[in-house]
Amino acid sequence: MFSKEEDKMVSLGLNSINERFDEGVSKALDFLTEIGTYYLNERKEPEAEKTVVSIKEIGKAATLQGMANAAVSAIRALEKLLQGSIEQNMQDIAIRVLLSFGAIGKTAAEQQMEIVAKLAASVLGKSGNTAALLNKERETMAVIIGLGEIGKAVTRMKFPDLSENTAICISCLGDVGKLTAQKNLEKAAVGVELMLQEMAAVAMQENLQNTVRSITSSIEEVGRNAEEENMENAVIQAISALQIIVSNAGNRYLNDASIAAKVALESFNELDIINDEANIKKIEAIRETMRALWVDSI
């Protein structure tokens, strides 16, 4: 439960955003970062979680007001709490922080605040690589969700085709996906492929052929790494995603993208894999888990 002083500081931060008063936002974030670190060190999880949520809300409000410096400060504050949660081995808090990066980055992308969205995606990409290398699948999944949500938001901006931020999200997802396959984190590998498929769906709606081609390449790489590790569900999801891109891109006359997906499909040895009911259920369960995590975080 927050003290009156903490409630006061949260109000200061939000009111300062309404008044576009950067110093007030900075004061609130500094206080919340300090008290959040204290809660982590004392292993007071509910209080630490509430602090993370408050910083996230300040960050989102800042992006909605076009206050880039305040939004960046919120991301930096969350980075400090992420480090503290890792040091204290408080997994649930780490996941909450990672999803918060996604929430701020998605809002920033929707407001066309490219610098803030880029920072959020970059922080997530770095965190995802670290989590995958340490075999932390739940944290890795949170990163994947955040990157995917930012990626879909920046892709909806339409111009240019394959913007810098879209490319960053695709690249980060691809890198995390390859690592998860190599570390045999199959749920996370499937998660990457699902988010890339969702990004491809948005890109095809906006007729962004270069974006679709780049996503196709990432799906292929993740799938081939999964194939090397005999991760059947991840291979099935990669093939399924590529088949959908072939069909939908062709229907929208994105011929280069459709051809690229066809070529990617040919790189798999197991094109005759049957999507049996058990595999489909496992993949859908991963999709639903990801959706629930995201809905709970926003």
JOVENMO-V556920 format. One record per pair of residues at least 12 apart in sequence whose ideal C-beta (glycine too) atoms are under 8 Angstrom apart, sorted by the first residue. I is the first residue (numbers start at 1). J is the second residue. If there is no record, write none. Layout:
BEGIN
I:J, I:J
END
This chain:
BEGIN
1:46, 1:47, 2:47, 2:50, 6:31, 6:32, 6:35, 6:51, 6:54, 9:27, 9:28, 9:31, 9:32, 10:28, 10:32, 10:54, 10:57, 10:58, 12:24, 12:27, 12:28, 13:25, 13:27, 13:28, 13:29, 13:32, 13:54, 13:58, 14:57, 14:58, 14:61, 16:28, 17:58, 17:61, 17:62, 17:65, 17:67, 17:70, 18:65, 20:65, 20:67, 22:67, 22:69, 22:70, 25:58, 25:62, 25:67, 25:70, 25:73, 26:70, 26:73, 28:58, 29:55, 29:58, 29:70, 29:73, 29:74, 29:77, 30:77, 32:51, 32:54, 32:55, 32:58, 32:77, 33:55, 33:77, 33:80, 33:81, 35:51, 36:48, 36:51, 36:52, 36:55, 36:77, 36:80, 36:81, 36:84, 37:80, 37:81, 37:84, 39:51, 40:81, 40:84, 40:85, 40:87, 40:88, 40:90, 40:93, 41:84, 41:88, 43:88, 43:90, 45:90, 45:92, 45:93, 48:81, 48:85, 48:90, 48:93, 49:92, 49:93, 49:96, 51:81, 52:78, 52:81, 52:93, 52:96, 52:97, 52:100, 53:96, 53:100, 55:74, 55:77, 55:78, 55:81, 55:100, 56:74, 56:78, 56:100, 56:103, 56:104, 58:70, 58:74, 59:71, 59:74, 59:75, 59:78, 59:100, 59:103, 59:104, 60:103, 60:104, 60:107, 62:74, 63:104, 63:107, 63:108, 63:111, 63:113, 63:116, 64:107, 64:111, 66:111, 66:113, 68:113, 68:115, 68:116, 71:104, 71:108, 71:113, 71:116, 72:115, 72:116, 72:119, 74:104, 75:101, 75:104, 75:116, 75:119, 75:120, 75:123, 78:97, 78:100, 78:101, 78:104, 79:123, 81:93, 81:97, 82:94, 82:97, 82:98, 82:127, 85:97, 91:136, 91:138, 91:139, 94:139, 94:142, 95:138, 95:139, 95:142, 95:293, 96:297, 98:124, 98:127, 98:139, 98:142, 98:143, 98:146, 99:142, 99:145, 99:146, 99:293, 99:294, 99:297, 100:297, 101:120, 101:123, 101:124, 101:127, 101:146, 102:120, 102:124, 102:142, 102:145, 102:146, 102:147, 102:149, 102:150, 102:294, 102:297, 103:146, 103:149, 103:297, 103:298, 104:116, 104:120, 105:117, 105:119, 105:120, 105:121, 105:124, 105:146, 105:149, 105:150, 105:153, 106:146, 106:149, 106:150, 106:152, 106:153, 108:120, 109:150, 109:153, 109:154, 109:156, 109:157, 109:165, 110:153, 110:156, 112:157, 114:163, 114:164, 114:165, 117:150, 117:153, 117:154, 117:165, 118:164, 118:165, 118:168, 120:146, 120:150, 121:147, 121:150, 121:151, 121:165, 121:168, 121:169, 121:172, 122:168, 122:172, 124:143, 124:146, 124:147, 124:150, 124:172, 125:143, 125:147, 125:168, 125:171, 125:172, 125:175, 125:176, 127:139, 127:143, 128:140, 128:143, 128:144, 128:147, 128:172, 128:175, 128:176, 128:179, 129:175, 129:176, 129:179, 131:143, 132:176, 132:179, 132:180, 132:183, 132:185, 132:188, 133:179, 133:183, 135:183, 135:185, 137:180, 137:185, 137:187, 137:188, 140:176, 140:180, 140:185, 140:188, 140:191, 141:187, 141:188, 141:191, 141:289, 141:290, 141:293, 142:293, 143:176, 144:173, 144:176, 144:188, 144:191, 144:192, 144:195, 144:290, 145:191, 145:195, 145:290, 145:293, 145:294, 147:169, 147:172, 147:173, 147:176, 147:195, 148:169, 148:173, 148:194, 148:195, 148:196, 148:198, 148:199, 149:294, 150:165, 150:169, 151:166, 151:169, 151:170, 151:173, 151:195, 151:199, 152:198, 152:199, 152:202, 154:166, 154:169, 155:199, 155:202, 155:203, 155:206, 155:208, 155:211, 156:202, 156:206, 158:206, 158:208, 161:208, 161:209, 161:210, 161:211, 162:208, 162:210, 162:211, 162:214, 166:199, 166:211, 166:214, 167:214, 169:199, 170:196, 170:199, 170:211, 170:214, 170:215, 170:218, 171:218, 173:192, 173:195, 173:196, 173:199, 173:218, 174:192, 174:196, 174:217, 174:218, 174:221, 174:222, 176:188, 176:192, 177:189, 177:192, 177:193, 177:196, 177:218, 177:221, 177:222, 177:225, 178:221, 178:222, 178:225, 180:192, 180:222, 181:222, 181:225, 181:226, 181:228, 181:229, 181:231, 181:234, 182:225, 182:229, 184:229, 184:231, 186:226, 186:231, 186:233, 186:234, 187:286, 189:222, 189:225, 189:226, 189:231, 189:234, 190:233, 190:234, 190:237, 190:282, 190:283, 190:286, 191:286, 191:290, 192:222, 193:219, 193:222, 193:223, 193:234, 193:237, 193:238, 193:241, 194:237, 194:241, 194:283, 194:286, 194:287, 194:290, 195:290, 196:215, 196:218, 196:219, 196:222, 196:241, 197:219, 197:237, 197:241, 197:244, 197:245, 199:211, 199:215, 200:212, 200:215, 200:216, 200:219, 200:241, 200:244, 200:245, 201:248, 203:215, 204:245, 204:248, 204:249, 204:252, 204:254, 204:257, 207:252, 207:254, 209:249, 209:254, 209:256, 209:257, 212:245, 212:249, 212:254, 212:257, 212:260, 212:261, 213:256, 213:257, 213:260, 215:245, 216:242, 216:245, 216:257, 216:260, 216:261, 216:264, 217:260, 217:264, 219:238, 219:241, 219:242, 219:245, 219:264, 220:238, 220:242, 220:264, 220:267, 222:234, 222:238, 223:235, 223:237, 223:238, 223:239, 223:242, 223:268, 224:238, 224:267, 224:268, 226:238, 227:268, 227:269, 227:270, 232:273, 232:279, 233:279, 233:282, 233:283, 235:268, 235:270, 235:273, 236:273, 236:275, 236:279, 236:283, 237:283, 238:268, 239:265, 239:268, 239:270, 239:271, 239:273, 240:275, 242:261, 242:264, 242:265, 243:261, 243:265, 245:257, 245:258, 245:261, 246:258, 246:261, 246:262, 246:265, 249:261
END
